[in-house]
Amino acid sequence: MAPDPVGEQDRLCIDTIRTLAIDAVQAANSGHPGAPLSLAPAAYVLFARIMRHNPADPAWPDRDRFVLSAGHASMLLYASLHLSGYDLPLSEIERFRQLGSLTPGHPEFRHTAGVETTTGPLGQGFANGVGMAMAERFLRERYGSEVVDHRVFAICSDGDLMEGISSEAASIAGHLGLGRIVYLYDDNRITIDGSTDLSFSEDVGARFAAQGWHTLEVDGGEDVEAIESALRAGIAEEDRPTMIRLRTVIAHHSPGKRGSSKAHGEALGVDEVAATKRALGWDPELHFHIPDFVREHFDQRERGAAEQGRWETRFAEWSRANPKLAAEWRDAQAGKVGNGLAAALPVFDPAETPKLATRAASGKVFEAMSPFVPTMVGGAADLVGSTKTIFPGDDSYTRERAGRNVHWGIREHAMAAAVNGLALHGGIVKPYGSTFFVFTDYMRPSIRLSALMELDVVWVLTHDSVAVGEDGPTHQPIEHLAALRAIPGLTVIRPADANETVEAWRVALEDVSGPALLVLTRQDLPVLEGTKEGLARGAYVLADAESPDAVLVATGSEVWVALAARDLLAPRGIELRVVSMPSWELFAAQAASYQQDVLPTRVPKISLEAASTFGWARWVDHSIGIDSFGASGPGAEVLAHFGISPDAVADRVAAALGELARL
């Protein structure tokens, strides 16, 4: 008989992960027991042998990061965190998937100690890890390996690799040579519908090798020494990210569910749990049992404290030798921008700059804010020349140099998730991502997750309406403002002119907690009087009347149209108050008294926005917008075609007031 590849002490720790997982899933009668059963050896090697982490301080800056991209296997992570010594009591393991527990169905960042990112939507964690590795390299080059020197580990599944986002993320990671990435691919050949033969037959190793990855394979998930050897080979590879194909059998040791898709998404059942424990040599009557030896052997707090202590000594020495960089580090970690940002930002005088696209104004902000946000990193999806999102004079992020300007290529999916990863790395990097507004359709899952995780990222979206023009309806956003405003915790800002754009950036950097999304124009807009103040409150009165007949509420490129329509209506005996409302979310956060001052209850209110009118009923009585797809033609002509011009808006306001009066 061949020798047991797992020592008895190791086996006891591994089997404790397994039994905790199947007990928790069974108690909840919900979850995914199969992957924890087969991946327990890999998790044990990572948490107990490989990773540098301190359970007593999960936010230690130079820790290794672990991403469970296969978030459905959450009990694998929760069991490993508990046994390692993180603040995750056994009582919370027993409350797996219950309302209010620290062990939700999929891991949630900011909710459970030791969870580095919210995973579950497959492929997102894979791409988050790429962003984390990009942050590590940027910070290591800026501050030195004495204070930044760690790796990103992940476990991903067949499902992660089927999702297109993982291919995009793997492509950019290989292109950049992100050698600090070491991923384990759980190749168990099972999805919910059955065998992967139904839908997935590519040569994964060849795919990743073609994308510039270092590829390894471990045949069988039980060989602890082979798993550790492969992981250490990945660590030693500095020039390429590493993908280790781990050939496992789902629900290993479960006599009735081994190799079955039924172990992927449902509890084993009471009898099968007992049978699995017997197969492992455990007493089936013991539930949530942790042997004393396992508690002592698996606990990583002493090892982690020693690792962190050595780092803190190095950091203290480095800080004394580099006081300016140390101050920069502390400010960045605290989320502070450099003193004097507001004073350094541009101010646009209408007499000197009659017209300017808000994307161009944003580009001027990049020039001004560059020295105040030295750890801001980002770029566009092959559209820097169009979105104007670049720090002039700074290096590009390449294989040779981790500069601040990232060229994401045409990879909106991966860009957005990697931007989240840059933020998740620990707060020192303040990232942004940019593309055309219509392509938020590709980015929405990651934008949603940035809000769910309350990440301090900035999304910069340009070409914001049918004024895009000749590119036609495929490139003209209609429903996108409504869709993004529907995301809780996302601050959407659509500035009216150059000065509102400047203030939008200041608010995004200094005021907003969580993600901010700036929506900017391709076309030039008039620089208006009176827009230097007010944006921070979400909406404000830009032009008033002594006794207004109506309030016309506009956003972005329609604000100047509202002002022009107001002038046309005055000779017709209709007096308008014009309100600029760049951000629903900022306005909703104001006191009710301020909201009432801006939008009086008894005065008819009409919105004006070159987009879907969906959602405006919250604020107004009538909406002027575009509730169809766009059209191809010169931008000004397309706007006029849809009734977004001063003359047309004046007529539509007058007609709306007549309709409202009859109600």
PEUR-V234674 format. One record per helix or strand of 2 or more residues. SS is the DSSP state (hx for helix, st for strand). FROM is the first residue (numbers start at 1). TO is the last residue. Records with the same first field share a line. If there is no record, write none. Layout:
BEGIN
SS: FROM-TO + FROM-TO
END
This chain:
BEGIN
hx: 8-28 + 33-50 + 71-84 + 90-93 + 124-143 + 158-162 + 164-176 + 196-198 + 204-210 + 224-236 + 262-265 + 270-280 + 292-298 + 301-321 + 323-333 + 341-344 + 358-372 + 384-387 + 412-424 + 437-452 + 466-468 + 473-475 + 480-485 + 498-510 + 535-537 + 556-570 + 584-588 + 592-598 + 616-618 + 635-641 + 646-662
st: 65-68 + 152-157 + 181-187 + 190-191 + 194-195 + 214-219 + 242-247 + 355-357 + 376-380 + 396-397 + 405-407 + 430-436 + 458-462 + 491-493 + 516-519 + 524-526 + 540-543 + 550-554 + 576-580 + 604-608 + 622-624
END
